[in-house]
């Protein structure tokens, strides 16, 4: 039997950075939510890949409605990235109920991913939690596109991966979520959602290069540079950054 693909699942390894170093493979994985995984999927994550840590970046409502599957031997941590944000269109509920221009709403969400206290605290704890040698981790939100997308971009940026590769990984979500997004929209259509509502939700279920660009633009505007953001925004020490690079870059 063929293993059913886990939505928006991939490793962050294999990228070459500006210094010719490769990001280690098999240690950091990103995905969509891990709701109702099949037994062979859990076995693949826990036994084949040896993933020991699950980081859930979703809200309390999302976690209650779609609880993660946690396999034996894995620990489970919650980092509610947008808990205190004034704009959060990253959850399915807000995608359905939010009115207005989707593009503008998502840009506002990415500003919150850069500036809100819960995002800065959450991403700091996320990076610090990865300071463990040879202990594979998977992190996710609802769709694995916004909160997770920024988390992945943050990791790759710290490791000096090129902007081109960071954006390519980010935009890969649109291809990875094609089937899942179609299923969501089909279900909403059966519930009586209008064509205009479905169009807006379909747009919100995708990533756009403008969104990630806005995240980094806001960082530069508010902190002066990405390195200053790591120090002042995320409050990561030079030692922690050096340790992170040592753990996840091949010598």
C-alpha positions in Angstrom: 0.0 0.0 0.0 1.3 3.4 -1.0 1.8 5.9 1.9 -0.7 8.7 1.7 1.2 12.0 1.4 1.1 14.3 4.5 -0.2 17.6 3.4 2.5 20.2 2.7 5.1 18.0 4.2 8.8 18.5 3.4 12.3 18.7 4.9 14.2 22.0 5.1 17.4 20.2 4.4 19.5 20.2 1.2 19.8 23.9 0.6 23.3 25.3 0.0 24.0 28.6 1.7 26.1 31.7 0.7 29.2 30.0 2.1 28.8 26.7 0.3 27.6 24.9 3.3 24.6 22.5 3.0 21.6 22.6 5.4 21.5 19.1 7.0 18.7 16.9 5.9 16.4 14.9 8.0 16.3 17.2 11.1 13.7 19.9 10.5 10.4 19.2 8.7 7.5 21.4 8.0 3.9 20.4 7.2 0.2 21.2 7.5 -1.7 20.2 10.6 -1.3 16.6 11.8 -5.0 15.9 12.2 -6.2 12.3 12.0 -3.0 10.8 10.6 -3.3 7.2 9.4 -1.2 4.6 11.3 1.3 4.3 8.4 1.8 8.0 8.3 2.5 8.2 12.1 4.9 5.2 11.7 6.7 7.0 8.9 7.1 10.2 10.9 8.0 8.6 14.2 9.9 5.4 13.2 11.2 5.9 9.7 12.2 9.6 10.1 12.6 9.4 13.9 10.8 12.7 14.6 10.9 13.3 18.3 9.4 16.8 18.6 6.1 18.3 17.3 5.7 22.1 17.4 2.1 23.2 16.9 1.8 26.9 15.9 -2.0 27.0 15.8 -4.6 28.8 18.0 -6.5 27.1 20.8 -9.7 26.9 18.7 -7.8 25.2 15.8 -6.2 22.7 18.2 -9.5 21.9 19.8 -11.3 21.3 16.5 -8.4 19.5 14.8 -6.2 17.9 17.4 -2.8 16.6 16.3 -2.0 13.0 16.1 1.0 12.4 18.5 2.9 9.2 18.0 4.7 7.2 20.8 8.0 8.7 21.7 7.3 12.2 20.5 6.8 15.3 22.6 4.2 17.9 21.7 4.7 21.7 22.2 2.3 24.5 21.5 3.5 27.9 20.3 0.4 30.0 19.5 2.2 32.4 17.1 -0.7 34.8 16.5 -2.3 34.6 19.9 -2.3 38.3 20.6 -2.2 39.6 17.1 -4.7 42.2 16.1 -5.1 40.6 12.7 -5.0 36.8 12.1 -6.3 35.5 8.8 -4.1 32.4 9.0 -6.8 30.1 10.4 -9.6 28.5 8.4 -12.2 30.2 10.5 -10.9 33.7 9.8 -10.5 32.9 6.1 -14.2 32.1 6.0 -15.5 35.0 8.1 -13.0 37.8 7.3 -14.3 40.4 4.9 -12.4 42.8 2.7 -9.5 42.5 0.3 -7.8 39.1 0.9 -4.4 40.4 -0.3 -4.4 43.3 2.0 -5.7 41.2 5.0 -2.8 38.7 4.4 -0.3 41.5 4.2 -1.5 42.7 7.6 -1.2 39.2 9.0 2.4 39.1 7.9 3.1 42.4 9.7 1.8 40.7 12.8 4.0 37.7 12.2 6.9 40.1 12.4 5.8 42.5 15.2 3.2 40.9 17.5 4.5 39.9 20.9 3.2 36.4 20.6 5.0 35.9 17.3 8.3 37.3 18.5 8.1 35.2 21.7 6.9 32.1 19.8 9.6 32.2 17.1 12.3 32.8 19.8 11.1 29.7 21.7 10.9 27.8 18.4 14.5 28.5 17.5 15.7 27.9 21.1 13.8 24.6 21.1 15.7 23.5 18.0 19.0 23.8 19.9 19.2 20.0 20.4 21.6 17.8 18.5 20.3 15.1 16.2 16.6 15.3 17.4 14.3 15.7 14.4 11.5 18.1 14.7 8.3 18.8 12.7 6.5 22.1 13.0 3.1 23.2 11.5 0.1 25.4 11.7 -3.3 24.9 10.0 -2.3 24.9 6.3 1.5 25.0 6.9 1.7 28.2 4.8 1.8 31.4 6.9 2.9 30.8 10.5 4.9 27.8 9.3 6.1 29.5 6.1 7.6 32.3 8.2 9.1 29.8 10.6 10.8 28.0 7.7 12.0 31.3 6.1 13.4 32.3 9.5 15.3 29.1 9.8 16.7 29.3 6.3 17.6 33.0 6.7 19.5 32.3 9.9 21.4 29.6 8.0 22.3 32.1 5.2 20.3 30.4 2.5 19.7 32.6 -0.5 16.6 34.8 -0.8 15.8 32.9 -4.0 15.8 29.5 -2.3 13.9 30.8 0.7 11.1 32.1 -1.6 11.1 28.9 -3.6 10.5 26.8 -0.5 7.8 29.3 0.6 6.0 29.2 -2.7 6.2 25.4 -3.0 3.2 25.4 -0.6 0.9 26.3 -3.5 1.8 23.1 -5.4 1.9 21.0 -2.2 -1.6 22.1 -1.1 -3.5 21.8 -4.4 -5.5 18.7 -3.5 -6.1 19.8 0.1 -7.3 23.2 -1.0 -9.7 21.7 -3.6 -11.2 19.4 -0.9 -11.7 22.3 1.5 -13.4 24.4 -1.2 -15.6 21.5 -2.3 -16.7 21.0 1.3 -17.6 24.6 1.7 -19.5 24.7 -1.6 -21.6 21.8 -0.4 -22.4 23.9 2.7 -23.8 26.7 0.5 -20.9 29.1 0.2 -21.3 31.5 -2.7 -18.9 31.6 -5.6 -17.5 34.9 -4.4 -16.9 33.5 -0.9 -15.2 30.5 -2.4 -13.0 32.7 -4.6 -11.8 34.7 -1.6 -11.2 31.6 0.5 -9.3 30.0 -2.4 -7.1 33.1 -2.6 -6.5 33.0 1.2 -5.5 29.4 1.0 -2.5 30.2 -1.2 0.7 32.0 -0.5 2.0 35.0 -2.4 5.5 36.3 -2.7 4.2 39.7 -1.6 3.4 38.3 1.8 6.8 37.0 2.7 8.4 40.1 1.2 6.2 42.2 3.5 7.4 40.2 6.5 11.1 41.0 5.7 10.3 44.6 4.8 8.7 45.2 8.1 11.7 43.7 9.9 14.0 46.0 8.0 11.8 49.0 8.7 11.4 48.3 12.4 14.8 46.8 13.3 17.2 48.0 10.7 18.3 44.6 9.6 17.5 40.9 10.0 20.5 40.4 12.4 19.1 43.2 14.5 15.7 41.6 14.5 17.2 38.4 15.8 18.9 40.3 18.6 16.3 42.8 19.6 13.0 41.3 18.3 13.5 37.7 19.0 16.1 38.3 21.7 18.4 35.5 20.5 22.0 35.7 21.7 25.0 35.5 19.4 25.8 32.2 21.1 22.4 30.8 20.3 22.7 31.8 16.6 26.1 30.3 16.4 25.0 27.1 18.0 22.0 26.9 15.7 24.2 27.2 12.6 26.6 24.6 14.0 23.8 22.1 14.5 22.1 22.5 11.2 24.9 23.2 8.7 27.2 20.5 7.4 30.9 21.2 8.1 
